[in-house]
Amino acid sequence: MKEENFIILSGTGHYELADKTIQWINNSAGSDFKFSHINFDSYPDGEDDFRIPKPEKIKDKNVIIFQSCNTLKLKEEFLTLVFACKKQYQAKKVIAVMPFMMYRRQERQEKFLEINRNLQFVTEMKAVGVDEILLCDIHSETALTYFKEAGITVHNTSGAKIFAELLEPVLDKEENVVIYSPDKGSIVRAINLAKLLHLPVLFNLKERSAEGTVEQKELEESVLQSLREEFDYPVRPAENLDGQVVIMVEDEIATGSTAKMTAKKLKERGAKKLIFCATHPVCTSGWKRTFVEDSPFDKIILGNTVDRGYKKSTGGKVTNASMHPVLAIKLLSVIRECEKE
């Protein structure tokens, strides 16, 4: 592998995850990729002033930029880095590794009054020079369509393998275990995990009222049959759960209020034990009070696509699931494809 053909940079979104990803590639492929330094600073008025030393080395190289974007500041930092590498310093290709993408829920065309910031962000990425992007458990397939329509090659990795590895020893002595998908948006994630653990999938449709409360809708057999045919996997309604160990799969946790309400309903249906898995620990204000303290879940496993840091730590009540192996596997394949070009 010709490391000299690649420049690897990381924004300040989650350097630890980026570093683990590159170290995994080096250990697996016997490569010696290293991060190029960025001098991060700011002007007296607070405006960002970061610079890439020796920018002339970027010309005609493949540039890989890591950034988890969960704030406007990190988004602006990312777009500036891409613009500098592609438009100013003439990189051959810019590959973005974005474990977490903001505006993940602002993509619904039917919500005409809500500005489609998901599409806006994709458009901005294309404008500054993103050629290829690697995501992790994206909230909606719609976002993937936007990337394809913009001419950006997109890869969406799944965290299922990481969750499965953490769950296997926990479930070793358990019987009657099922994977639960609380809505159609989560069914793909649930099936990905179920296939690895060889477990059935239970499914509900949920409906959010104008007041923000979530109600579960009665399932028609035609809906279930459609899902079985679409995903070629057994899916059944979440009805009688007596004595069941239920693993609930979501893409993210924000306040955790919806997940907590859903968990209580599952307990009412007879669930013996509840386990919660989510890839993106958004963890908005009050999440520990709402979701972790007096939790209905017996075990909580959260990914690390957003850096929680010490302030959002829980004293061991949450099991951390690092997504760097699945990111690294996909990125390594992207690197190898680049070398063929």
URSULZI-V73987 format. One record per run of one state. SS is the DSSP state (hx for helix, st for strand, lp for the rest). FROM is the first residue (numbers start at 1). LEN is the number of residues. If there is no record, write none. Layout:
BEGIN
ss = [SS & SS]
from = [FROM & FROM]
len = [LEN & LEN]
END
This chain:
BEGIN
ss = [lp & hx & st & lp & hx & lp & st & lp & st & lp & st & lp & st & lp & st & lp & hx & lp & st & lp & st & lp & hx & lp & st & lp & st & lp & hx & lp & st & lp & hx & lp & st & lp & hx & lp & st & lp & hx & lp & st & lp & st & lp & st & lp & hx & lp & st & lp & st & lp & hx & lp & st & lp & hx & lp & st & lp & hx & lp & st & lp & hx & lp]
from = [1 & 3 & 6 & 11 & 15 & 30 & 35 & 36 & 38 & 40 & 42 & 43 & 48 & 49 & 51 & 53 & 55 & 59 & 62 & 67 & 69 & 70 & 72 & 89 & 93 & 99 & 101 & 102 & 117 & 129 & 132 & 137 & 141 & 151 & 153 & 158 & 160 & 172 & 177 & 182 & 184 & 198 & 200 & 204 & 205 & 209 & 214 & 218 & 221 & 232 & 235 & 238 & 245 & 254 & 257 & 269 & 273 & 282 & 287 & 293 & 299 & 304 & 310 & 313 & 319 & 322 & 324 & 341]
len = [2 & 3 & 5 & 4 & 15 & 5 & 1 & 2 & 2 & 2 & 1 & 5 & 1 & 2 & 2 & 2 & 4 & 3 & 5 & 2 & 1 & 2 & 17 & 4 & 6 & 2 & 1 & 15 & 12 & 3 & 5 & 4 & 10 & 2 & 5 & 2 & 12 & 5 & 5 & 2 & 14 & 2 & 4 & 1 & 4 & 5 & 4 & 3 & 11 & 3 & 3 & 7 & 9 & 3 & 12 & 4 & 9 & 5 & 6 & 6 & 5 & 6 & 3 & 6 & 3 & 2 & 17 & 1]
END
